[in-house]
Amino acid sequence: MENFYAFLMAHPHFNKIQFNQLTFIEYDCPLEEAVVPIWTPHDYVVHVLNGKKTWHTYPEGKIVLQKGDTAYIKKGGHFVHQHFEDNFCLLVFFITDEIKKELTFSELPPAGQLPKPEEDPVICRIKSNAMLQGFIYSVMTYFKMPQPPTDEIKKLKLKEFVHVLSTEPENMPVIRHLLTKEQDALALLKTIMGQNYMFNLSLKEFAALCNRSVSSFRRDFAKCYHTSLSHWLSTMRLNHASSLLRHTNLSVTQVALESGYENLSHFSRCFREKYLETPSQFRQRQNLNTTA
């Protein structure tokens, strides 16, 4: 899977403004593959300047973002579906866990006093207004300046962003997430794994998502699940694949991709070992049982 953050940072074509743990990037996307699996080690905000893309996450499904839309996307894996009608351009800024810990607002209540949302989605649409549009415009002007903005200005932009969000009640789940300082370490690991097992990430990448070294990730994973990562991933991915085969019309190739298998032959072999039939045979039998 493509590390979206590393890709953007390494590409000299994209305009960037960086301050410590906060990075703004103007991203002009080349339209090539129809579906692209990506992951990021940091949360990020996207504002679509032109075109349209569909972000696909689990469990909430697909969210279409088009010109003028803004969303907060939590770190981890996503499938991005391209739309080829227009060129795609967006403003994206990455927010590390480190900089979130530094956020303090005397004007806002602590995260624990904010309403707790019923769900904890990976992608949150951001309610826009004139203040948010003004914030986006102010950031875009920095890319056109002959000299980069001062570090102090860049540091203030994230605080400004949170204050702008607070003007709309619908954005409170994002603010609560940004202001949450302490979380149970093992509970957070389980949340991240539950949201990302269907993506083809390596052991090192899973560890990075959970803010751990590989050795500490292995230890804490075993505490949570009492099994090895490889066995747990295989079980979860094949269960996920069987659900997709039963409840969607996705091709077997797409089911494999969206279950963490980038090699179709390997997916089919693993699936047959568990279910004693190929994915196509499994789907056909399920369809017959449904119509009987």
Residue, then its C-alpha position, 0 to 999 in steps of 0.5 A: m500500500e502507498n504511504f500517502y504522507a511519505f509520497l507527498m513529502a517526497h514529491p518535489h512537484f507539490n507545494k508544501i508548508q511545514f512546521n514541526q509536526l504540522t504540514f500543509i500540501e497542495y496536491d494535484c492528483p494525476l488520474e491513473e488507477a481507478v482504485v488506489p489503496i493508501w495509508t497514512p501514519h497521521d490524521y489529515v484534513v482534506h479540502v477539495l479544490n477541484g474534481k471528485k474522489t470517493w474515500h472508502t473505509y470500514p465500517e462506514g463505507k463510501i464517502v464522496l468528496q467533491k469541490g468545496d467539501t472538507a473532511y477529517i480523516k483519521k490515520g490508517g488505511h483507505f481505498v480511494h476511488q478515482h472519478f475521471e470527469d475532472n482533474f483533481c486537486l486538494l489542500v491537505f494538511f497532516i496532524t500528528d499525534e504529537i501536535k495534538k497533545e500540544l493543543t490547549f484551548s482555554e476557550l473550549p471545554p476539555a474533550g471529556q466534557l464534550p458530547k460523546p458521539e454515538e459512533d467513531p467514524v474514520i472519516c468525519r465530514i466537516k460542516s463548512n461556513a464562511m469562516l472555514q472558507g476564509f481559513i482555506y483561502s488564507v492557507m492557499t495565499y501562503f503557497k503564493m508568497p515569495q517567502p514562507p510564513t513565519d513559524e509562529i504564524k504556522k503554529l497558530k493556523l491549527k489553533e485557528f482551524v479548531h476555533v473555526l470548527s467550533t462555530e458549527p455544532e456538527n463539527m464537535p466530534v472532530i474537536r473532541h477527537l483533536l482535544t482527547k489527550e489520554q486514551d487507554a493504550l490497549a483499547l486504542l490498539k484494538t480500535i486501530m486494528g479493528q479499523n485497519y485489518m483489511f488493509n495490506l499493511s506490514l507489521k512495521e506499519f501496524a506498529a507505527l499506526c499504534n505509536r509503538s516499536v515492533s517489539s512493543f506492538r507484538r507484546d501488546f497485541a498478544k495481550c489484546y488478542h492472545t494469538s499471533l498477528s498473522h493468525w488474527l489477520s488471516t481470520m479477520r480478513l477471510n471473514h471479511a472476504s466471505s461477508l463481501l462475497r455474500h452481501t456485495n456484487l464486487s468482483v472476486t479480484q476487488v473482494a481480495l483487494e478490499s480484504g488485504y490480499e493484493n495477490l489473487s492467487h494467494f487469496s484464493r488459496c487461503f480462502r479455499e483452505k478455510y472454506l473448502e471451496t473457491p471464492s466463486q463457488f462460495r458466492q454461487r452457493q450462497n446465492l443458491n441458498t438465498t433464492a431457495 
